Amino acid sequence: MRIFIAGGSGFIGNILLDYFSKEHETHGSFYANPAPGLTYFDMADRENVKKTITRLKPDVIIHPAFNSNVEYCEENPKETWHMNVEGSKNVIEAARDIGSKFVFFSSDYVFDGSNGPYSEEDAPNPINEYGKQKLAVENIINDYLSDHLIIRTTVVYGWEIAGKNFCIRLIKNLKENKSMKVPFDQIGSPTYALNMVQAVKDLVETDKRGIYHVVGSDLMDRYTFARNVAEVFELDECFLIPVSTSELRQKARRPLHAGMKNDKVQKEISTKLMGVKDGLEEMKRNRR
Ligand SMILES: NC(=O)c1ccc[n+]([C@@H]2O[C@H](COP(=O)([O-])OP(=O)(O)OC[C@H]3O[C@@H](n4cnc5c(N)ncnc54)[C@H](OP(=O)(O)O)[C@@H]3O)[C@@H](O)[C@H]2O)c1
């Protein structure tokens, strides 16, 4: 298959590139962070999107590209809607025009967090701008394309050059004996990045369609997850400060009782989605 990864310079995009390029002709893009071998691609620029996709003619477009800074989206709804929603729509239209399969990365932030963990059957009801934008793109995909995958994931952890995922920031802070406030009331499904990408690869290669919750197998609050990270990486958990989400005074509301069920995907693929302990141990073994 010929595969185009829009957002290959990002955390998940980078791993997607790595995994898919082992068996497929794979092309990736960057936007603000150039990397060797990647093509410049601005999803908000319709002409650039059309040209790039018409030139590459991919069988599959995988689209992790997004401004996923939840606070930035809340503070800049117009700018981020233009980039995330209108931009993704440009890519969706280009996928439709050339008949590519389209794979989108969404989140449990499409839910309100009143009664997670959620299954694919549960009704979305986003409570912040980022979640609204994710749901808007999901709806456009459903309107425009039949051959699509919507991958909802959450709290993804793993080694990352930019070092911005929660787990990496936590490891860095604890190593430097810096304290870190961690909410005890945000419940989610921590997901090991390499494991999640392998599951996505299975879904693409077996030509699955529709919505899949691709998440780790444990449901856990953020503070407990942080304690697990400290334990596996042998770091001092005394620098973790448990706080309520409201104490963090963030602009965007968080879905508190969120997380997702992975029963559907587990019935359909062979990759086993790991729980937190196994995922962190695997991450430790793969230390970069
Ligand atoms: N990480 C998580 O825990 C998590 C959880 C749930 C859902 N997701 C979703 O999974 C996807 C990937 O997440 P991530 O953590 O890998 O994010 P990331 O590291 O921030 O990567 C985002 C990617 O989007 C690209 N991008 C940004 N603006 C663009 C534009 N205008 N045109 C084209 N590309 C653009 C970035 O390119 P440059 O870096 O070159 O600018 C980067 O490659 C996102 O959609 C995110 O919302 C992630």
The ligand as a Gaussian input file, in Angstrom:
#p B3LYP/6-31G(d) Opt

LIG

0 1
 N       -1.112000      12.296000      22.475000
 C       -2.259000      11.954000      23.069000
 O       -2.316000      11.619000      24.270000
 C       -3.522000      11.960000      22.258000
 C       -4.728000      11.566000      22.866000
 C       -5.888000      11.571000      22.111000
 C       -5.874000      11.971000      20.794000
 N       -4.711000      12.376000      20.234000
 C       -4.724000      12.836000      18.856000
 O       -3.756000      12.115000      18.110000
 C       -3.174000      12.982000      17.127000
 C       -1.666000      12.989000      17.257000
 O       -1.314000      13.417000      18.564000
 P        0.187000      13.784000      18.923000
 O        0.283000      13.716000      20.394000
 O        1.110000      12.993000      18.074000
 O        0.224000      15.310000      18.471000
 P        1.494000      16.207000      18.050000
 O        2.761000      15.585000      18.528000
 O        1.172000      17.582000      18.512000
 O        1.486000      16.156000      16.466000
 C        0.608000      16.946000      15.716000
 C        1.031000      16.900000      14.280000
 O        0.170000      17.777000      13.537000
 C        0.973000      18.552000      12.669000
 N        0.268000      19.797000      12.339000
 C       -0.077000      20.794000      13.177000
 N       -0.689000      21.771000      12.473000
 C       -0.729000      21.381000      11.178000
 C       -1.211000      21.968000       9.970000
 N       -1.794000      23.179000       9.936000
 N       -1.085000      21.273000       8.813000
 C       -0.515000      20.047000       8.810000
 N       -0.015000      19.448000       9.910000
 C       -0.131000      20.114000      11.089000
 C        2.255000      18.792000      13.440000
 O        3.292000      19.184000      12.565000
 P        4.558000      20.063000      13.113000
 O        4.944000      19.472000      14.437000
 O        5.589000      19.878000      12.042000
 O        4.064000      21.456000      13.228000
 C        2.470000      17.398000      14.028000
 O        3.090000      16.565000      13.067000
 C       -3.807000      14.359000      17.334000
 O       -4.892000      14.492000      16.454000
 C       -4.314000      14.299000      18.762000
 O       -5.394000      15.170000      18.990000
 C       -3.532000      12.376000      20.937000

